[in-house]
Amino acid sequence: MLRLPSKALGKDAWGAVSTAPWFENPRGLKIGEIWFETSPEVPVLVKLLFTSDKLSIQVHPGDEYAQLHEKSRGKTEMWHVLRAEPDSKVGIGLQETVSEDRLRSAIATGEIAGMLKWVPAAVGDTFFVPAGTIHAIGGGLVICEVQQFSDVTYRLHDYGRGRELHIEKAIDVSERKPFDGRATPAGNVLVECEYFRTERLPVKGSLTCPPTTGPQLYIAVAGQGTIAGVAFGPGEAWEISAGEGPLELKSGGATFIVVTPAQTRAERIDNRSSAPS
Protein backbone atom coordinates (compact mmCIF):
# COMPACT_ATOMS: atom_id res chain seq x y z
CA MET A 1 0.00 0.00 0.00
CA LEU A 2 1.43 3.35 -1.10
CA ARG A 3 0.32 6.68 0.31
CA LEU A 4 0.20 9.00 -2.70
CA PRO A 5 2.03 12.31 -2.49
CA SER A 6 -0.02 15.32 -3.56
CA LYS A 7 1.08 18.61 -5.03
CA ALA A 8 -0.55 21.89 -5.96
CA LEU A 9 -0.16 22.36 -9.71
CA GLY A 10 -2.55 25.19 -10.45
CA LYS A 11 -2.06 28.54 -8.73
CA ASP A 12 -4.65 30.02 -11.06
CA ALA A 13 -6.79 33.15 -11.07
CA TRP A 14 -9.85 30.90 -10.99
CA GLY A 15 -8.52 28.88 -8.02
CA ALA A 16 -9.70 29.16 -4.42
CA VAL A 17 -8.12 30.09 -1.10
CA SER A 18 -10.48 27.87 0.88
CA THR A 19 -9.07 24.38 0.34
CA ALA A 20 -9.71 22.86 3.80
CA PRO A 21 -10.15 20.14 4.90
CA TRP A 22 -8.60 18.51 1.82
CA PHE A 23 -5.43 20.59 1.53
CA GLU A 24 -3.53 22.87 3.90
CA ASN A 25 -3.05 26.35 2.48
CA PRO A 26 -1.46 28.45 5.25
CA ARG A 27 -0.17 31.10 2.81
CA GLY A 28 -3.67 31.77 1.48
CA LEU A 29 -2.76 31.11 -2.15
CA LYS A 30 -5.36 30.67 -4.87
CA ILE A 31 -5.04 26.93 -5.48
CA GLY A 32 -6.68 25.51 -8.58
CA GLU A 33 -5.55 21.87 -8.73
CA ILE A 34 -4.11 19.23 -6.41
CA TRP A 35 -2.67 16.19 -8.18
CA PHE A 36 -2.07 12.76 -6.64
CA GLU A 37 1.07 11.12 -7.98
CA THR A 38 0.54 7.44 -8.77
CA SER A 39 3.02 4.82 -9.90
CA PRO A 40 3.65 4.44 -13.67
CA GLU A 41 1.51 1.28 -13.71
CA VAL A 42 -1.66 3.31 -13.04
CA PRO A 43 -2.88 5.01 -16.24
CA VAL A 44 -5.34 7.39 -14.56
CA LEU A 45 -4.89 10.73 -12.85
CA VAL A 46 -6.88 11.94 -9.84
CA LYS A 47 -7.15 15.64 -9.02
CA LEU A 48 -8.96 17.85 -6.57
CA LEU A 49 -10.18 21.05 -8.24
CA PHE A 50 -10.97 24.24 -6.30
CA THR A 51 -12.76 27.02 -8.19
CA SER A 52 -13.67 30.59 -7.34
CA ASP A 53 -14.43 31.52 -10.96
CA LYS A 54 -15.24 29.79 -14.23
CA LEU A 55 -12.57 27.67 -15.84
CA SER A 56 -11.95 28.02 -19.56
CA ILE A 57 -14.35 26.45 -22.04
CA GLN A 58 -12.39 23.49 -23.36
CA VAL A 59 -12.40 20.09 -24.99
CA HIS A 60 -10.09 17.07 -24.89
CA PRO A 61 -9.20 14.79 -27.80
CA GLY A 62 -9.81 11.06 -28.00
CA ASP A 63 -6.99 8.52 -28.10
CA GLU A 64 -6.36 8.40 -31.84
CA TYR A 65 -6.22 12.17 -32.35
CA ALA A 66 -4.13 12.69 -29.20
CA GLN A 67 -1.65 10.00 -30.20
CA LEU A 68 -1.29 11.41 -33.71
CA HIS A 69 -0.98 15.08 -32.77
CA GLU A 70 0.30 15.10 -29.18
CA LYS A 71 1.97 11.68 -28.67
CA SER A 72 -0.38 11.26 -25.73
CA ARG A 73 -3.44 9.44 -24.52
CA GLY A 74 -6.78 11.10 -25.00
CA LYS A 75 -8.69 12.43 -22.05
CA THR A 76 -12.03 11.16 -20.83
CA GLU A 77 -12.91 12.29 -17.31
CA MET A 78 -15.51 12.33 -14.54
CA TRP A 79 -16.27 14.86 -11.79
CA HIS A 80 -17.68 14.18 -8.33
CA VAL A 81 -18.77 17.28 -6.42
CA LEU A 82 -17.44 17.57 -2.85
CA ARG A 83 -18.47 21.15 -2.10
CA ALA A 84 -20.73 23.60 -3.92
CA GLU A 85 -21.79 27.15 -3.24
CA PRO A 86 -25.42 28.07 -4.02
CA ASP A 87 -26.08 28.39 -7.77
CA SER A 88 -22.85 26.61 -8.74
CA LYS A 89 -22.96 25.18 -12.26
CA VAL A 90 -21.03 23.12 -14.76
CA GLY A 91 -21.31 23.31 -18.53
CA ILE A 92 -21.36 20.04 -20.48
CA GLY A 93 -22.20 19.79 -24.17
CA LEU A 94 -24.08 22.35 -26.24
CA GLN A 95 -27.71 23.38 -25.99
CA GLU A 96 -28.26 22.37 -29.62
CA THR A 97 -26.40 20.82 -32.53
CA VAL A 98 -24.43 23.39 -34.53
CA SER A 99 -22.37 23.42 -37.71
CA GLU A 100 -18.62 23.80 -37.75
CA ASP A 101 -18.99 27.33 -39.13
CA ARG A 102 -21.44 28.27 -36.36
CA LEU A 103 -19.08 26.93 -33.70
CA ARG A 104 -16.16 28.84 -35.20
CA SER A 105 -18.21 32.05 -35.24
CA ALA A 106 -19.33 31.55 -31.62
CA ILE A 107 -15.72 31.08 -30.51
CA ALA A 108 -14.70 34.29 -32.30
CA THR A 109 -17.48 36.38 -30.70
CA GLY A 110 -17.48 34.75 -27.25
CA GLU A 111 -21.03 33.45 -27.78
CA ILE A 112 -19.72 29.98 -27.05
CA ALA A 113 -20.27 30.61 -23.31
CA GLY A 114 -23.98 31.02 -23.91
CA MET A 115 -24.18 27.98 -26.19
CA LEU A 116 -23.02 25.60 -23.47
CA LYS A 117 -25.63 23.69 -21.51
CA TRP A 118 -25.08 24.91 -17.93
CA VAL A 119 -26.58 22.69 -15.24
CA PRO A 120 -26.70 23.04 -11.44
CA ALA A 121 -23.99 21.24 -9.48
CA ALA A 122 -24.59 20.20 -5.86
CA VAL A 123 -22.68 18.13 -3.32
CA GLY A 124 -22.81 14.46 -4.29
CA ASP A 125 -23.48 15.09 -7.99
CA THR A 126 -21.38 13.18 -10.51
CA PHE A 127 -20.74 14.14 -14.14
CA PHE A 128 -19.18 12.16 -16.98
CA VAL A 129 -17.24 14.00 -19.70
CA PRO A 130 -16.05 11.81 -22.59
CA ALA A 131 -13.33 13.02 -24.91
CA GLY A 132 -14.77 15.38 -27.53
CA THR A 133 -17.35 16.92 -25.19
CA ILE A 134 -17.15 20.72 -24.92
CA HIS A 135 -17.26 21.61 -21.24
CA ALA A 136 -16.46 24.06 -18.46
CA ILE A 137 -16.53 24.10 -14.67
CA GLY A 138 -18.08 27.08 -12.90
CA GLY A 139 -16.97 28.83 -9.73
CA GLY A 140 -17.67 27.92 -6.12
CA LEU A 141 -16.90 24.21 -6.45
CA VAL A 142 -14.61 21.55 -5.04
CA ILE A 143 -14.48 18.55 -7.36
CA CYS A 144 -12.74 15.19 -7.31
CA GLU A 145 -11.77 14.56 -10.93
CA VAL A 146 -10.74 11.17 -12.30
CA GLN A 147 -9.32 11.10 -15.84
CA GLN A 148 -7.08 9.29 -18.25
CA PHE A 149 -3.47 10.19 -17.55
CA SER A 150 -3.18 13.05 -20.02
CA ASP A 151 -2.83 16.80 -19.84
CA VAL A 152 -3.97 17.59 -23.38
CA THR A 153 -6.49 20.42 -23.22
CA TYR A 154 -7.75 22.54 -26.12
CA ARG A 155 -9.25 25.88 -25.01
CA LEU A 156 -12.07 27.43 -27.03
CA HIS A 157 -12.67 30.47 -24.78
CA ASP A 158 -10.95 31.84 -21.68
CA TYR A 159 -12.98 34.94 -20.74
CA GLY A 160 -10.22 37.31 -21.84
CA ARG A 161 -7.62 36.01 -19.37
CA GLY A 162 -4.93 35.99 -22.04
CA ARG A 163 -4.06 32.30 -22.14
CA GLU A 164 -3.49 30.48 -25.42
CA LEU A 165 -6.51 29.20 -27.32
CA HIS A 166 -6.37 26.09 -29.52
CA ILE A 167 -9.23 26.81 -31.90
CA GLU A 168 -8.42 24.61 -34.90
CA LYS A 169 -7.61 21.52 -32.86
CA ALA A 170 -10.63 22.13 -30.64
CA ILE A 171 -12.91 22.31 -33.65
CA ASP A 172 -11.31 19.15 -35.06
CA VAL A 173 -12.19 17.07 -31.99
CA SER A 174 -15.41 18.69 -30.70
CA GLU A 175 -18.77 16.95 -30.70
CA ARG A 176 -20.93 19.90 -31.74
CA LYS A 177 -24.11 18.71 -30.08
CA PRO A 178 -25.89 18.28 -26.72
CA PHE A 179 -24.70 15.70 -24.23
CA ASP A 180 -26.32 14.70 -20.95
CA GLY A 181 -23.28 14.51 -18.72
CA ARG A 182 -25.08 13.99 -15.43
CA ALA A 183 -24.24 10.47 -14.29
CA THR A 184 -26.83 8.21 -12.71
CA PRO A 185 -25.01 6.06 -10.13
CA ALA A 186 -25.77 2.35 -10.03
CA GLY A 187 -25.60 1.61 -6.33
CA ASN A 188 -22.17 2.85 -5.24
CA VAL A 189 -20.79 2.83 -8.80
CA LEU A 190 -20.55 6.44 -9.96
CA VAL A 191 -19.10 5.99 -13.46
CA GLU A 192 -17.88 2.97 -15.40
CA CYS A 193 -16.29 3.45 -18.81
CA GLU A 194 -13.60 1.82 -20.94
CA TYR A 195 -10.85 3.62 -18.99
CA PHE A 196 -11.86 3.43 -15.33
CA ARG A 197 -14.53 2.53 -12.82
CA THR A 198 -15.25 4.87 -9.91
CA GLU A 199 -17.19 4.00 -6.78
CA ARG A 200 -18.33 5.90 -3.72
CA LEU A 201 -17.39 3.86 -0.65
CA PRO A 202 -18.91 4.95 2.68
CA VAL A 203 -17.28 3.59 5.83
CA LYS A 204 -18.94 3.55 9.24
CA GLY A 205 -17.39 1.13 11.69
CA SER A 206 -15.16 -1.53 10.13
CA LEU A 207 -15.14 -2.60 6.47
CA THR A 208 -12.95 -5.26 4.84
CA CYS A 209 -12.22 -4.98 1.10
CA PRO A 210 -10.94 -8.13 -0.66
CA PRO A 211 -7.80 -8.23 -2.84
CA THR A 212 -8.24 -7.24 -6.50
CA THR A 213 -6.63 -8.45 -9.72
CA GLY A 214 -5.34 -4.97 -10.58
CA PRO A 215 -4.27 -1.77 -8.82
CA GLN A 216 -6.84 0.49 -7.16
CA LEU A 217 -6.80 4.01 -5.77
CA TYR A 218 -8.55 4.97 -2.54
CA ILE A 219 -9.14 8.72 -2.19
CA ALA A 220 -10.45 9.88 1.19
CA VAL A 221 -12.87 12.72 0.46
CA ALA A 222 -14.55 12.97 3.88
CA GLY A 223 -13.94 11.84 7.45
CA GLN A 224 -10.99 10.19 9.11
CA GLY A 225 -9.98 6.79 10.43
CA THR A 226 -7.48 4.09 9.50
CA ILE A 227 -6.72 2.20 6.31
CA ALA A 228 -4.77 -1.03 6.90
CA GLY A 229 -3.94 0.36 10.34
CA VAL A 230 -2.59 3.69 9.00
CA ALA A 231 -4.37 6.92 9.92
CA PHE A 232 -6.07 8.87 7.12
CA GLY A 233 -7.90 12.17 6.78
CA PRO A 234 -9.73 13.96 3.96
CA GLY A 235 -7.57 14.80 0.96
CA GLU A 236 -5.28 11.78 1.32
CA ALA A 237 -5.01 9.00 -1.25
CA TRP A 238 -3.61 5.50 -1.37
CA GLU A 239 -2.55 3.15 -4.15
CA ILE A 240 -3.28 -0.52 -3.54
CA SER A 241 -1.27 -3.00 -5.61
CA ALA A 242 -2.81 -5.94 -7.44
CA GLY A 243 -3.42 -8.84 -5.07
CA GLU A 244 -2.75 -6.77 -1.96
CA GLY A 245 -5.13 -7.23 0.91
CA PRO A 246 -7.60 -7.87 2.27
CA LEU A 247 -7.79 -4.17 3.18
CA GLU A 248 -9.43 -3.14 6.45
CA LEU A 249 -10.97 0.33 6.74
CA LYS A 250 -12.12 1.74 10.06
CA SER A 251 -13.91 5.03 10.68
CA GLY A 252 -16.70 6.59 12.68
CA GLY A 253 -17.91 8.03 9.36
CA ALA A 254 -15.84 8.52 6.21
CA THR A 255 -16.19 8.41 2.44
CA PHE A 256 -13.72 7.20 -0.19
CA ILE A 257 -13.75 7.42 -3.96
CA VAL A 258 -12.32 4.11 -5.18
CA VAL A 259 -10.83 4.11 -8.69
CA THR A 260 -10.18 0.92 -10.64
CA PRO A 261 -8.28 1.56 -13.90
CA ALA A 262 -9.27 -0.47 -16.95
CA GLN A 263 -6.71 -2.18 -19.14
CA THR A 264 -7.23 -1.08 -22.75
CA ARG A 265 -5.09 -0.45 -25.76
CA ALA A 266 -5.15 3.28 -25.01
CA GLU A 267 -3.41 2.74 -21.71
CA ARG A 268 -0.35 1.32 -23.43
CA ILE A 269 0.52 4.84 -24.64
CA ASP A 270 3.02 6.08 -22.06
CA ASN A 271 3.02 9.89 -21.93
CA ARG A 272 4.14 10.43 -18.38
CA SER A 273 7.37 12.06 -19.50
CA SER A 274 5.36 14.79 -21.24
CA ALA A 275 3.02 15.54 -18.34
CA PRO A 276 3.74 18.77 -16.46
CA SER A 277 5.46 18.64 -13.11
Rosetta blueprint (number, residue, H / E / L):
1 M L
2 L E
3 R E
4 L L
5 P L
6 S E
7 K E
8 A E
9 L E
10 G E
11 K L
12 D L
13 A L
14 W L
15 G L
16 A E
17 V L
18 S L
19 T L
20 A L
21 P L
22 W L
23 F L
24 E L
25 N L
26 P L
27 R L
28 G L
29 L L
30 K L
31 I E
32 G L
33 E E
34 I E
35 W E
36 F E
37 E L
38 T L
39 S L
40 P L
41 E L
42 V L
43 P L
44 V E
45 L E
46 V E
47 K E
48 L E
49 L E
50 F E
51 T E
52 S L
53 D L
54 K L
55 L L
56 S L
57 I E
58 Q E
59 V E
60 H L
61 P L
62 G L
63 D H
64 E H
65 Y H
66 A H
67 Q H
68 L H
69 H H
70 E H
71 K L
72 S L
73 R L
74 G L
75 K L
76 T L
77 E E
78 M E
79 W E
80 H E
81 V E
82 L E
83 R E
84 A E
85 E L
86 P L
87 D L
88 S L
89 K E
90 V E
91 G E
92 I E
93 G E
94 L E
95 Q L
96 E L
97 T L
98 V L
99 S L
100 E H
101 D H
102 R H
103 L H
104 R H
105 S H
106 A H
107 I H
108 A H
109 T H
110 G L
111 E L
112 I H
113 A H
114 G H
115 M H
116 L E
117 K E
118 W E
119 V E
120 P E
121 A L
122 A L
123 V L
124 G L
125 D L
126 T E
127 F E
128 F E
129 V E
130 P L
131 A L
132 G L
133 T E
134 I L
135 H E
136 A E
137 I E
138 G L
139 G L
140 G L
141 L E
142 V E
143 I E
144 C E
145 E E
146 V E
147 Q E
148 Q E
149 F L
150 S L
151 D L
152 V L
153 T L
154 Y E
155 R E
156 L E
157 H E
158 D L
159 Y L
160 G L
161 R L
162 G L
163 R L
164 E L
165 L L
166 H L
167 I H
168 E H
169 K H
170 A H
171 I H
172 D H
173 V H
174 S L
175 E E
176 R L
177 K L
178 P L
179 F L
180 D L
181 G L
182 R E
183 A L
184 T L
185 P L
186 A E
187 G L
188 N L
189 V E
190 L E
191 V E
192 E E
193 C L
194 E L
195 Y L
196 F E
197 R E
198 T E
199 E E
200 R E
201 L E
202 P E
203 V E
204 K E
205 G E
206 S E
207 L E
208 T E
209 C E
210 P L
211 P L
212 T L
213 T L
214 G L
215 P L
216 Q E
217 L E
218 Y E
219 I E
220 A E
221 V E
222 A E
223 G L
224 Q L
225 G E
226 T E
227 I E
228 A L
229 G L
230 V E
231 A E
232 F E
233 G L
234 P L
235 G L
236 E L
237 A E
238 W E
239 E E
240 I E
241 S L
242 A L
243 G L
244 E L
245 G L
246 P L
247 L E
248 E E
249 L E
250 K E
251 S E
252 G E
253 G E
254 A E
255 T E
256 F E
257 I E
258 V E
259 V E
260 T E
261 P E
262 A L
263 Q L
264 T L
265 R H
266 A H
267 E H
268 R H
269 I L
270 D L
271 N L
272 R H
273 S H
274 S H
275 A L
276 P L
277 S L
